Amino acid sequence: MMKRIVLFVFLILLIVGVVIVDKKQQKNAGGVRKFVFWSIQLKPIYEKQMNNIISEFEKKYPKYKVIWVDIPIQEAQKRTLASILSSTPPDLINLNPEFSHVLAQKNALHFFKESEVLNFHKGLVDKLRYKNKVYGLPFYATSSVTVYNKEILTNCIGDVQIKTYDDLFKNSEKLYSCSDIAPFSASLNENDTLLKILNKYDVDDFSDSEKNETISLFNSFNQMYKKGYLPEDTLTINHREMVEKYMSNQALMVVMGSNFIKMVKENAPDIYSKSEISEQLVGSNKKYDVSLMNLVIPARAQNKEMAYIFAQMLTSEKNQLELAKLTNVLPSNIHALKNEYFKNCPNDIEQKSRCISAKQLDNLIVNKTEIKDKKALNENINRKFEEILLNINSDLETIKIGIDNLFPRLKLYIEQN
């Protein structure tokens, strides 16, 4: 008898539990779902516009509530990796291509159809491919320009134009002798700076045929460093400090983005008044590099379809134009790039830079190969470069030996398809 009572009570509790769970699921199904978007340091400058986009999204899709989290850039990779490994990652994340590429290799990202990227600049889309599949949507870009002290350069070398790194190497001695100022400021071994310069000489798969170009380039920078044509702390400064060298008249020329030109304008008006700009310094292939931020959808995201819709809103012609005007970046949307804002620029160098930068997007470096481990590759290049510059006895022969030893290691980080 007692067993029957216990069994009866158990069945009643089970039925009640199922009913409660069912009602809870129905409530969730008919309620509001969270949509989570992570960005990198868009606050406070883009906060008003982002909130407008969120309001528009929630009005169109009332079943979703957007949770926007803006992450400091130094925490982005660590927090993203932790979230990607969880069962509930954000639905849409703003990242850089290097880290996104690593996640794509691990099949941790959603891949996009070619039909879904037609409104984006093709050259930027091609930067976001893994095994020819698109793993991210371009969000915004910057393409640096060359800023130089026109007053001093004109006084020292007249009408000679420095358009390439080779021009810089040829004219550095005359510029330094004339001004007693380092001709060029650069954070040469920060992140992928050197790799981007090598790419401008079509060095990207580190085959034997690319050794001579690499040796020549490293030797030219080695000579500049040892003769004082580069600042003494070239190997330790970051990009901001590189710009500060120019602002304090410790360098005659620097390659920088529009956002840093604004910094010169605000903090060194006297230097700014003597400055002019030209296209980004190029190598033998005459092509330009670009820095890019992208949007990715984690493979485990709960709302992939809505993530793509929200990404489309972020990258619409209207919203991209607003972002560009607020932050001095370049849009990834092809229709926004056709706007007169990027074609007719006032003579002020900060304004001129956006037209020059936008035009450079149509002549971007196209790499022949895919890099499997870009971080390790950059570290090896930068370590060898530092070793050469800091060795007071390094000459052309030691550089040749160094490159012969370096290239086999670099090839390990190239993905062979």
Secondary structure, DSSP 4 states (H G I P E B T S, - for coil): -HHHHHHHHHHHHHHHHHHHHHHHHHHHHHSPEEEEEEEES-TTTTHHHHHHHHHHHHHH-TTEEEEEEEEPGGGHHHHHHHHHHSSS--SEEEE-HHHHHHHHHTT-BPPBPGGGSTTB-HHHHGGGEETTEE--EEEEEE--EEEEEHHHHHHHHTT----BHHHHHHHHHHHHHHHSSEEEE--TTSTTHHHHHHHTTT--S--GGGHHHHHHHHHHHHHHHHTTSS-TTTTT--HHHHHHHHHTTSEEEEEE-HHHHHHHHHH-HHHHHTEEEESPPB-TT--B--EEEEEE-BTT-S-HHHHHHHHHHHTSHHHHHHHHHHH--EESBHHHHTSGGGT---SSHHHHHHHHHHHHGGGB---SSEES-HHHHHHHHHHHHHHHHH-TT--HHHHHHHHHHHHHHHHTTEEP-
